[in-house]
Each structure stands twice: as structure tokens, then as C-alpha cells.
Amino acid sequence: MSRRDYKLLEQHAVNYPHANEQLVKATAEYPYAYRITTQDSTAYYQERGYRYVLMHNSFNSFVNGTFRGSGSNPSSPTMVDLYLKDLSNGDKYIVDDFSETFVYYYKGLVVMLLKRIHKQFGK
């Protein structure tokens, strides 16, 4: 493991508890049934009738080692998509894009989703 990877994991351990608190509070405004879960539990919920999962590319890039985040060149941060993935066919519906440096800003990500829902469905 490189020094940079170790530093990213260290930052993740510090950041994720606060981010998860933000997520729990922000999703209280979500108008549909939902579950906050881990990516490896997606199949479990798919089998129980859940149709969509809210994702952003940083979830995968952190796992596969391509995450750039705040360690990247600040003048050109990596932009990633926030999207809903249809579990029945794999289709992705882009909600918005944002700088990967905001990967732990779940409150803002849920706000993006809520704005899109309100615009499209009036909820």
C-alpha cells in the first residue's frame, strides 16, 4: 500500500462517521421508502424489491484505487456523477455532478437528489 493510499484510508476513517450522520439527517426529507446500506448489500435489497440505489463514482474509485479527491490537483478536481442505478437492468440516471473533493458531503448530495425529485415529480 502506498503512502497516499494509507493517508486516504486514514482520512476515510476520520470522515465517514460524520458523513454518515449527515446522511441519516438529510434522508429524513426523502419522500420515498429507502434503506441506508452498504454497497455489498445491494443484492440483498434487490431481492426484496428495491429497485434503485443512489451512487456516485467515488464509491467505486475509492475501492479500486483511482480516487483522486482532495489529493489531486486542486486547480482541476475530478468531477464525478451522482446517479440512481436501476437494479433491474443496470441503467444509470444522472442526478448531478460534483467535485470528488466533496465525497463525504452527504448532506449536499441528498439535497441534489431532492432538488431533482422536486423538479421532475413535484414532491
N, C-alpha and C positions, 0 to 999 in steps of 0.2 A: 504494500500500500504506500502510495506516495505521500509526501508531507502535505501536499494540497488536499488529497483525499481524506487524510486523517483530520485536517483542520475543518473540512466540510462536515464530516461526521460529528466532530466536536460541536460545531455551530448548530447542527441539527438537534443534537441532544439538549442544547440550551433553548433553542427556539420553538420546538414543537409543542411543549406543554402550553405556552401562552397562545400559540396559534390555534390549538385545539379548543381552548376556552373561547376564543373569538368565534370559532366555527359554531360551537354549541349556541352561543348567544345570537349570532347572526341568522342561523337557520330557524329560529323561533318565528321569523316572519315569512318563511317559505309556505306557500298556500297548498301544497300537495303532501301526501304521505311520503315519508322518506326514512332512511336509516343512515346514520353516520357509521361508516365501516372502513375496513382496510381493503386495499386493492386485491389481496389474496382471498378475500371473502366474496368477491363479486359473483362467482359461480353459485355459491350458496343462495344468495338473494335472487339470482336469475331463476333458479329452480323454484323459488317461491313466488314467482310472478312479477318481480320488479323488472321494469323494462329499460330504465336508463341509469347511467352512472355519470356523475359530474366529474370531469377530469381536467387536468392540464398537463401539457407535455413535460413539465418539470418533474412530475411524479416518476415518469419513466426515465428521464435523463439523469436523475439523481441515482437511480438504481443501476443504470448501465454505464455510469461514469462519464457522461457527456455534459453534465450540468456545468454551466458557466457562472451563473448567479453573480453575486457581488464581487467575486474574484476575477471577473472578466474585465475587459477594457471598459471603464465607466463611460467613455465617450460613445460607445456603441454597444449598449447592453443587448443581450439576446432577448428577442421577443418570442413569446410562446402563446399558444392558443388555450383559452378556457373553452371547453366544449362538453356537450352532452353526447355520450356514446350510447347508441341503441344496442342493447344486449341481444336483441333477436337477430340482427343482421350485421352489426359492426359499424353501421353508418355513424358519422360524426356530424354534429350540428354545432357550428362555432357560435359561441356566445359573445366573445370579445377576445382581444389580445392584450397582453400586458408584459411589462419587463420582468424577466425571470428573477430580478433582484427582489421582487415582491412575492416570492413563492410562499412565504409564511403569513402573508396578509390576507387571511381567510375572510375577514370581515368585508374587505373590499371586493373579493372575488364573489361572495354571495350577493353583495349589492349589485354587481354587474349582472348576475343571473336574474335577480329580482326586477331590475330595470327592463331587461329583455322580455321577461314574462309579462310584465305590466304592459309594455308596448304592444306585444303580439296578442295577448289574451285578455287584457284589461283587468287582470287580477292583482 
